[in-house]
Amino acid sequence: MKKRIKIFAGALAAVLILSASVAYALSAEPEAAKASGREQVLDTVSVCDKSVPLTGTLQALTDRVDPADRGFSVAELAAESVQSSGNAMIDRDAALSVASKHLEAMTSSAPSSVNAILASFTDNESAVINESGRTLQNAPTWVVTFTNVTLTTQGNGGTVLADSTMVIDAYSGELLEVISYGV
């Protein structure tokens, strides 16, 4: 009987700790979440017919990958600075819609989470988009990253667990670049 009580007490403690962590992540205290290293969950979004948590910080991207190792750099932008240029900017939901449609064309695997930030984006390896001749140097973009998706590899047809980052033009909503990397 004592063994069952110990097991139950241990399971109950684990549930309480998990519940407290989830409640903290969903709290309305973004500074506290940022200071603790936990990401602020802003909302949930539907991707590949699954509801997944949405975050919105540069840290959520850089904690998983060093952008320089993948050939790009990003710096968070304030919406006011992008909109003050006189052009109408698309909102986060429109950028998420574009990125989600592209991801769903690539895989049926739902991500474990999504991060979307308004950022200045630079492609350090190929600064010009071939089709349009447009440069990707400090371009105002929405950078949308889908974490832990299963993608088919090129060549052998195998699969890899990866993060996939979609770069969306902040003004036109055009998909500019996709960067996927194994995790």
FENJOKA-V357469 format. One record per residue. N is the residue number from 1. RES is the residue in one letter. BURIAL is 1 if it has 24 or more other ideal C-beta (glycine too) atoms within 12 Angstrom, else 0. Layout:
n: (N N)
res: (RES RES)
burial: (BURIAL BURIAL)
//
This chain:
n: (1 2 3 4 5 6 7 8 9 10 11 12 13 14 15 16 17 18 19 20 21 22 23 24 25 26 27 28 29 30 31 32 33 34 35 36 37 38 39 40 41 42 43 44 45 46 47 48 49 50 51 52 53 54 55 56 57 58 59 60 61 62 63 64 65 66 67 68 69 70 71 72 73 74 75 76 77 78 79 80 81 82 83 84 85 86 87 88 89 90 91 92 93 94 95 96 97 98 99 100 101 102 103 104 105 106 107 108 109 110 111 112 113 114 115 116 117 118 119 120 121 122 123 124 125 126 127 128 129 130 131 132 133 134 135 136 137 138 139 140 141 142 143 144 145 146 147 148 149 150 151 152 153 154 155 156 157 158 159 160 161 162 163 164 165 166 167 168 169 170 171 172 173 174 175 176 177 178 179 180 181 182 183)
res: (M K K R I K I F A G A L A A V L I L S A S V A Y A L S A E P E A A K A S G R E Q V L D T V S V C D K S V P L T G T L Q A L T D R V D P A D R G F S V A E L A A E S V Q S S G N A M I D R D A A L S V A S K H L E A M T S S A P S S V N A I L A S F T D N E S A V I N E S G R T L Q N A P T W V V T F T N V T L T T Q G N G G T V L A D S T M V I D A Y S G E L L E V I S Y G V)
burial: (0 0 0 0 0 0 0 0 0 0 0 0 0 0 0 0 0 0 0 0 0 0 0 0 1 0 0 0 0 0 0 0 1 0 0 0 0 1 1 1 1 1 0 0 1 0 1 1 0 0 0 1 1 1 1 1 1 1 1 1 1 1 0 1 1 0 1 0 0 1 0 1 1 1 0 1 1 0 0 0 0 1 0 0 0 0 0 0 1 1 0 1 0 1 1 1 1 1 1 1 0 1 1 1 0 1 1 0 1 1 1 1 1 1 1 1 1 1 1 1 1 1 1 0 0 0 0 0 0 0 0 0 0 0 0 1 0 0 1 1 1 1 1 1 1 1 1 1 1 1 1 0 0 0 0 0 0 0 0 0 0 1 1 1 1 1 1 1 1 1 1 0 1 1 1 1 1 1 1 1 1 0 0)
//
